[in-house]
Amino acid sequence: MANKIFMIITFIGVPLSVIGSFMHWPSILLFAIYCLTIIALSSFMGRATESLAIVAGPRIGGLLNATFGNAVELIISVFALRAGLVGVVLASLTGSVLGNLLLVAGLSFFIGGLKFKRQRFNVYDARHNSGLLVFAVILAFVIPEVFSMTMNKNETLTLSVGISIILIILYLAALLFKLVTHRGVYQHMNETEHHEEETPEWSKGVAIGVLAVATICVAYISEHLVHTFETVAEQFGWSELFIGIIIVAIVGNAAEHASAVLMAVKNKMDIAVEIAIGSTLQVAMFVAPLLVLISLFLPNSMPLVFTLPELIAMITAVLLTIALSNDGETNWFEGATLLAAYVIMGIGFYLL
């Protein structure tokens, strides 16, 4: 049912996006069309990636998911950087961390917990991810903020580039660790629980074609979406921070949000948790540093320096998630706690 709805939105939304941009329709209308169309296109990208992962096997599949898991947000952020909206990009990265850890995990725990009183997932995987979250979000994001207080702009950017390179290297090492050298330790639960042969939705050729076309469409629409931000902010009284943290983050990760909740309802909590926390690690250790490096070739470079409210929000989200997930079990009340934290932060950023 959901796939049919996304298909209808895509076939209507893509032509409307092109026609609307050429005919200069009102920015508010275009903003709504662009957001809905990108969400629908991201679902096609997710399905194509999943099909390729099944065909290529778990190791290559893991790399594909790492590459395309946050592709939509990465594309939007590149165009926002090119337009000079550095604040929006940093805010969208913050929004992805908060959205994945609090909104996605919260909804998964809450809705899954309403159906099952007690849900379990791989505790060793959770503890491994906890260490990476502390390193990537708390250590790597806080250091540039603290050191930038006594540095000039060029020195701060140099520090950000150095940290970005280290984050990407460690992220690739983490993939090697989980998918190759220690694959049996961190995937044995999933393999024992799901022995049935998976059938890909699309063949390899069709999946690659869908992925290519969807990526091109997202790139085109994202470029135009960025140009509506200023008008939308003025009309609704939204700050640049709120647009990045709430709107861009939700639009860029909508398909992943839905997938995680669906997995939780099916009691596949290993997958649901991996989507929520794994996607956060992708953002912090791959997407954010990659954007810093890409910005070096654009008119406006982006140091890895967040505002104090953004940093405190991300640190709080990480600590709360670790406290609730390190036992390898969850329930609806823990989900409600995460959702409450997300709402509190959303209100705070709206009023800033």
FENWO-V143667 format. One record per run of one state. SS is the DSSP state (a for helix, b for strand, c for the rest). FROM is the first residue (numbers start at 1). LEN is the number of residues. If there is no record, write none. Layout:
ss;from;len
SS;FROM;LEN
SS;FROM;LEN
//
This chain:
ss;from;len
c;1;1
a;2;22
c;24;3
a;27;30
c;57;1
a;58;11
c;69;2
a;71;12
c;83;3
a;86;30
c;116;3
b;119;2
c;121;2
a;123;28
c;151;2
a;153;29
c;182;1
a;183;11
c;194;10
a;204;23
c;227;2
a;229;8
c;237;3
a;240;13
c;253;1
a;254;12
c;266;3
a;269;27
c;296;12
a;308;18
c;326;3
b;329;2
c;331;1
a;332;20
c;352;1
//
